[in-house]
Structures are given as structure tokens and as C-alpha cells.
Amino acid sequence: MDTQVGDVKITWLGHASFLIEWKEKRIYIDPYLLPNNPRPADYILITHDHFDHCSNVDKIAKPQTKIIATKACMNVLRGVNVKTVGPNEAIEFADILVKSVDAYNPAKPFHPRGSGVGYIIQLGAVKIYHSGDTEFIPEMKNLTGEGITVALLACGGTYTMDVPQAVQAAKTIKPKIAIPMHYGHIRGTAADPQKFEKELSGTGIEVRILQ
């Protein structure tokens, strides 16, 4: 299921995988889940090296595809042209700006600090934040002034934010639209986005649950 935000089309492919389309450009994020016969990518963004995020690049990459990934992903992405990033870097293309931001588990071993990132993607007037695999972290307070249009927020728990933390993140970041993700496949259930939406009722943040 997809949703339109201005001139940007956002399709949730499941888990943390998204296809974002803008000005005939296709941007995939964490392409672990893909449709049959997926259309090729102009850009691929990978948040970290776990199999459910860093995979299937060969199915969508073409010679001119620009790939951004963390350094650990190079163990998987051999033979392709990759720009590696850590937290707090900015990469500017002709008309797209990508910023990497912190994403980690403060007290769990699954995603140590510095091993993964989230992304802010600026497409004209629309800014999209993809949280990556993270819990609620203090650095999210830095995103309050970013003017995020759409926040793609993990909410399935265990490896990422659970629903209460995702609600806290949304209230901190203050996007116009919040889309829950990273539930119902490896962790989390179909009830999580419903709880997320209920908890944000009345905050002025529009929740869009994609299927």
C-alpha cells in the first residue's frame, strides 16, 4: 500500500523496506522485502548490515544506481559502488539531500552505537525520516527542528522501539505524518500500529498505517 505526500509517493514494502518515488526517481530503503519484478533503483539507502535490511541489492541495482550504506555492509555489498556513511553525515546529489543520523540500542547488544544509522531524505519540500533499527535515543531531540514531513518509525519492539517509544519519538520529532513500520514480520504484531495511532490521537500528528 502506498501514500502520497505532496509530489512524493511512499510505498511500504513490509518490515523496514520502502520505495519512495519522486520526479521519476526511485529510492529504496532497506530492500529486504521487494515486490515481484521490482523496478530498478536510482538510489538505495541501507541503515545497517543485518540481513533483514542489507539484502537484495542485486535485484534492483543498475550500473548507475547510487548506494549509501554503513561500512559494515561492505561485507555483503562486494562488487558494487557504495558510499559508506556513519552517523551525522550529509550527501548531496543533484536534487536530493541525504543526511545520516544516529540509530542504536542504548542498553541492548543488537545495534551498538555507531553500527547503524537512520536517514533524513529531502525531496523538494518534503523531508522523510527513516528511523532505522533504533530505540528512543536522546539524539532524536535534535530532529525537532528539522521540519520532518514524514517519519517512518519502527515500533515492533525487541530490536527497535516498541509502541510507547515510537509514540515518544513522534512527539519529540513532531512530523506532520507518522508511518509505523518494523512490525508483523520478525517482531511486533498487527495490533502495534493501531495502538500507535490511538496514542497519537489529538497530538496533531497524522498517522497513516500502510498495508
Secondary structure as UniProt FT lines:
FT   STRAND          2..5
FT   TURN            6..7
FT   STRAND          8..14
FT   TURN            15..16
FT   STRAND          17..22
FT   TURN            23..24
FT   STRAND          25..29
FT   TURN            31..32
FT   STRAND          43..45
FT   TURN            51..53
FT   HELIX           57..60
FT   TURN            63..64
FT   STRAND          66..70
FT   HELIX           71..75
FT   TURN            78..79
FT   STRAND          82..85
FT   STRAND          90..92
FT   STRAND          96..103
FT   TURN            113..114
FT   STRAND          116..123
FT   TURN            124..125
FT   STRAND          126..130
FT   HELIX           138..146
FT   STRAND          150..154
FT   TURN            158..159
FT   HELIX           163..173
FT   STRAND          177..181
FT   HELIX           191..199
FT   TURN            200..204
FT   STRAND          206..207
//
